[in-house]
Amino acid sequence: MSTSGESRGRSRQMRAKAEELNAAAERSTDAEESRRLRDKARRLQEQSEMEGRMDDRGMDPM
């Protein structure tokens, strides 16, 4: 697998994990736990987006 393909796969995994964390936050009855899960999900989503932008810039236009 190419490096950009690996990065896309990693980004996809991070987005999936962020979705799982958001779902867990919605199910949580503890407000502090819910906030912690949402914060972690947000950080993963941001990291995923950053890697996605880096992949886009590194792609060969040919």
N, C-alpha and C positions, 0 to 999 in steps of 0.2 A: 504494500500500500504506500502511496506517496505521502510525503510529509504533510501536504495540504489536506489530503484525504484523512490522515490521522487526526489533524487538528479539527476538521469538520466533525469527525466521529466523537471527539472529546467534547466539542461544543454541544453536540446533540445530546450527549450523556448528561452534561451539566444542566441543559434546559429541562431534560426529563426529571432530573433530581430536584430541580427548583420547583417543578410542578408538583412533585410528590410532597415536598416540604410545605408548599402552600396548601395543599389538600389536608395535610396533617394539622396545619395551623387552624384551618377552618373547623376541624373536628375537635380540637383541644378545648377543654372547658377551663383551663388555667390561662388567664390573660397574659401572664409573664411568659409562659411557654409558647403561647401563640405568637407573641411579639418576637421571641427569639427565633422561632422557626421562619417567620416571615422575613426577618432580617437576613438570615442565612440564605433563604431562597433568593432574595434581592441581590445579595453579593454574588451568588452563583450565576444569576441571570446577567449581571453586569460583566462578569468575567467571560461568560460565553459570548456576549456581544462584542467585547473587546477582541477576543480571539477571532471572531468572525470578520471583523474589520481588518485585522492584520492579514488574514487569509486573502481577503479581497484585494488588498494592495499588492500582495505577493504573487498574484496570479499572472501568468503569461498571457498577454492579449491575443496571441496567435491562436 
